[in-house]
């Protein structure tokens, strides 16, 4: 089996976690859990980005030194990962010694290859974005200039080291052409290619106007530009600069999961830095959309920031995990609406899947002495149901490989709806007296269906699906995808079922 490396962005610690952070990490977690279910060796990385002018200022505003401030805020991101059930294998902080070593080693390699030179920079700089913008990208309102992101910009002039980004323009365009899946979705790919074609300037990669960052080797008046520092985390965690380290086998990363606001840094600067240092670029950058809240843009000023931990407390972890990836195609913007959340939980989880499990397992308890019934020669209806079940894991896998989380879940729900149709038509409750052998066969097929659904849904709802597999009598060692080809023995004892999902009020 292959080694697989998935990453979230490292989250900026100038504020506490919100729904966007949870969303990116959740998608990465599901992708990682699926690959483990397939039997692959997986490395899943998340962490926090702790340097830069914004963090320095946020620490000052909080009356704290930057290290103490980042310790506190980084802890809140660790808590988010734990409360959301993320299965990350490492949590990196850019203030760690291993990361400083990796950044400085990368800098020295780029310098050795003549990819860095000293000059000075002047231009329009947005502190909030930690980015410079060209005059043609700015919008002016009431005498104030703003970046495309809406952040105010100021004219900055300071000495700076530069990375020869312009040298890599043609290579990048060729790389995008030869690797059409490198940037997704297509809208983000088109946006990046258009930006690169418009012409790349050399990139300022150091600052002298603040101190909170990785010192530039042999020139302590400069700290590294926060994006060079931040992006390096992905190779730091893989062991760089020790390319003989055990984790280096995971590089290059298979997918960097990011928000659409940082796709430029990951899809332009990062592959250029890596190529210039003689390292392989990642295989894919997937940029997802943003959430609104009940139709409104989310902002602190509106007071409508969505706290993922509060959602978990109110609705339960697995229903929240399910909803976030079910409701909206992953690359699109989406609206968070409580009525929609209630609709998904009640209509799909409780009624479609939960009710099917409860009916089937209750019938087995009452009519089969609580033991898994035997199979018998099937009908056309059985063959149709079983064919759909056999195809389901591969279909889910294909959708997840393309980061189509909502389609993976729709495929499972379509299977559950088909199984509900099957139980309604076959009426096993009525077969008890007329054809008990047929009744047993129908219940066995329904049990098989539930086992497939629970197995493939484990990455999305780990705790609830573990409970369902317990109720189905599936032992812990038989919960991978490969184990689906081995039927459970006839007569396997099944515990009495209990409801897996609770319905909620739509107005909650």
Secondary structure, DSSP 8 states (H G I E B T S, - for coil): --EEEEEEEEEETTS---HHHHHHHHHHHHHHHHHHHHT-EEEEEEEEE--SHHHHHHHHHTTS-HHHHHHHHHHHHHHHHHHTT---SEEEETTSHHHHHHHHHHHHHHHHTT-EEEEEEEEEEETTTTEEE-GGG-EEETTEEE-TTS-B-EEEEEEEEEE-GGGGHHHHHHHHHH-TTSEESHHHHHHHHHHHHT----EE-EESS---S-EETTEEEEEE-HHHHHHTHHHHTTTTT-TTSGGGGG-S-SEEEEEGGGHHIIIIIHHHHHHHTT----S-EEEE--EEETTEE--TTTT----HHHHHHHH-HHHHHHHHHHSS-TTS-EEE-HHHHHHIIIIIIIIIIIHHHHHHHHHHHHHSTTB--------HHHHHHHHHHHHHHHHHHHHHHTT-HHHHHHHHHHHHHHHHHHHHHH-HHHHHHH-HHHHHHHHHHHHHHHHHHHHHHTTTSHHHHHHHHHHTT--GGG-SSGGGGS---TT-B------S-----TT-
